[in-house]
Amino acid sequence: MNNLQEIETAISQLSSDELTAFRTWFAEFDAEMWDRQFEEDVTAGRLNGLAERALQHLREGRCTDL
């Protein structure tokens, strides 16, 4: 059995309260991982093209205020 199967089996055996706690933990964990990846992408300049395109649209008046 591989790690993923073991994790799936363990999760399927959680009680309702344990599953609720796991969901909360995983949502926080997933958000933290996403934030880290985003910060790495910004630092590495991977989003520069998108930012420049957005700024160009703003300069051209192609944006709407929210």
PyMOL commands that set and color helices and strands:
alter all, ss='L'
color gray80, all
select helices_A, chain A and resi 3-12+16-43+48-59
alter helices_A, ss='H'
color red, helices_A
deselect
rebuild
show_as cartoon
